[in-house]
Amino acid sequence: MLFELLSTQPQLLDAKLLLDNLQRFVQDDPPLTIRVLTALARKRKEAFTEALLKLADNIQLTVNSLEVVYGISMLVIIDQTFLDVYVAKWFHTCVELDAAPKKRNIRLICKFVIELIKKGIFDFSKKQELWLHYCTQFGNFGNIKDLKDLITRNGK
């Protein structure tokens, strides 16, 4: 109830309440989290930026967090630094996974990044070498080849 109220009236949002509970919100109700963060971005830009920084520092890399980041990136402009940190954390985490979960996670993050690149939301150009390094490192997993081809093609 409180969360729904905040999504329609973000001026009532206490930034500390959001920041302290953001991980739980992301995991418990991604669609509502998207609405609240989008409303926050539109009405309280500083609090939105602070929420993104908190999210980048402490984010749990789950399908729910992918849904939230993708959802808000379709509705408001997200700082490229946040996207860089978020995507790099996914790839870095995949290094330590066993083959089956690694393949699934690589597939998910590649689809996510490919979609953001195609929509002009994710700018890989400043860190192209890093993204190509990850593509080379995970060359046998998921749809990493599609991501590498897209980066190589668009980087010329």
C-alpha distance (Angstrom), angle and dihedral (degrees) to the residues before:
residue distance angle dihedral
M1 . . .
L2 3.81 . .
F3 3.78 91.4 .
E4 3.81 91.6 51.2
L5 3.79 90.7 49.7
L6 3.80 89.6 51.8
S7 3.79 91.8 51.6
T8 3.81 90.9 58.4
Q9 3.81 97.6 35.3
P10 3.82 107.6 31.7
Q11 3.79 91.1 167.2
L12 3.81 85.1 76.6
L13 3.76 90.3 56.3
D14 3.72 115.9 115.0
A15 3.79 103.7 -148.1
K16 3.80 91.5 -147.4
L17 3.82 90.9 54.7
L18 3.78 89.9 52.1
L19 3.78 94.9 44.2
D20 3.78 93.6 47.6
N21 3.81 91.9 50.4
L22 3.78 103.4 30.0
Q23 3.80 96.5 109.6
R24 3.79 91.1 51.3
F25 3.80 91.2 47.5
V26 3.81 91.3 50.2
Q27 3.80 92.2 50.6
D28 3.81 97.9 39.6
D29 3.80 102.3 44.2
P30 3.82 118.3 5.1
P31 3.85 96.6 175.2
L32 3.79 91.9 52.8
T33 3.81 91.3 43.9
I34 3.80 88.6 54.1
R35 3.81 90.9 52.1
V36 3.79 93.4 48.1
L37 3.82 94.7 46.1
T38 3.80 91.8 45.5
A39 3.79 91.6 50.4
L40 3.79 89.1 46.6
A41 3.82 91.0 51.2
R42 3.78 91.3 52.4
K43 3.80 97.5 45.7
R44 3.81 107.7 23.7
K45 3.80 107.8 28.6
E46 3.82 95.3 173.6
A47 3.80 92.2 52.9
F48 3.82 89.7 47.5
T49 3.81 91.3 51.9
E50 3.80 90.0 48.3
A51 3.82 90.1 49.8
L52 3.82 90.9 51.7
L53 3.79 91.8 49.8
K54 3.80 90.3 50.1
L55 3.78 89.7 47.6
A56 3.81 91.9 49.6
D57 3.79 91.5 51.8
N58 3.78 98.0 46.8
I59 3.77 108.3 19.5
Q60 3.76 119.9 144.4
L61 3.78 106.9 -137.8
T62 3.77 101.6 -127.3
V63 3.77 138.4 134.1
N64 3.81 86.6 -101.4
S65 3.79 92.2 57.2
L66 3.81 89.5 48.5
E67 3.79 88.8 52.3
V68 3.81 92.0 50.3
V69 3.80 96.0 46.0
Y70 3.80 91.9 45.2
G71 3.80 91.8 45.8
I72 3.78 96.0 51.3
S73 3.81 91.9 41.9
M74 3.81 89.1 58.7
L75 3.80 91.6 53.3
V76 3.80 107.8 35.3
I77 3.78 137.4 18.5
I78 3.78 111.5 -89.9
D79 3.77 121.6 -158.1
Q80 3.82 110.7 -101.4
T81 3.80 90.8 -135.4
F82 3.81 89.9 61.7
L83 3.81 91.2 50.3
D84 3.82 91.2 47.7
V85 3.81 91.6 51.4
Y86 3.80 93.2 44.3
V87 3.81 95.3 49.6
A88 3.82 93.1 42.5
K89 3.82 89.9 51.9
W90 3.81 90.1 54.0
F91 3.79 92.7 51.0
H92 3.80 92.8 42.9
T93 3.81 91.4 50.4
C94 3.81 90.6 50.4
V95 3.80 90.7 61.1
E96 3.80 90.6 71.8
L97 3.82 98.3 43.9
D98 3.80 127.3 101.5
A99 3.80 117.5 -109.1
A100 3.83 100.2 -91.4
P101 3.82 98.5 47.9
K102 3.81 89.7 38.0
K103 3.80 91.4 56.5
R104 3.82 91.9 48.5
N105 3.81 94.0 47.3
I106 3.79 93.5 45.7
R107 3.80 89.7 50.3
L108 3.82 91.2 50.8
I109 3.80 97.0 47.0
C110 3.81 92.4 43.8
K111 3.80 92.3 52.4
F112 3.80 88.9 47.1
V113 3.82 94.3 50.3
I114 3.82 93.9 42.1
E115 3.79 90.1 53.6
L116 3.81 92.7 48.1
I117 3.82 91.6 48.2
K118 3.80 92.2 49.4
K119 3.81 90.4 50.6
G120 3.81 91.6 48.6
I121 3.81 93.0 -115.8
F122 3.81 100.5 112.2
D123 3.80 116.7 58.3
F124 3.79 107.9 -160.8
S125 3.82 94.8 169.3
K126 3.82 98.2 93.8
K127 3.79 92.0 51.7
Q128 3.79 99.1 28.2
E129 3.80 93.1 132.9
L130 3.81 91.3 54.2
W131 3.82 93.2 49.9
L132 3.82 91.2 46.4
H133 3.81 88.8 49.6
Y134 3.81 90.0 55.9
C135 3.80 89.7 46.7
T136 3.79 90.6 53.2
Q137 3.79 92.4 44.6
F138 3.82 92.6 52.9
G139 3.80 97.2 33.4
N140 3.80 95.0 137.3
F141 3.79 98.1 48.5
G142 3.78 134.0 88.4
N143 3.76 116.7 -42.2
I144 3.78 95.7 -34.5
K145 3.81 90.0 131.2
D146 3.82 90.0 61.8
L147 3.80 90.3 52.2
K148 3.80 92.7 46.7
D149 3.81 91.1 49.2
L150 3.81 91.3 49.4
I151 3.80 93.0 49.1
T152 3.80 92.7 45.5
R153 3.82 93.3 46.5
N154 3.80 94.6 47.0
G155 3.78 94.7 39.9
K156 3.79 94.0 65.6
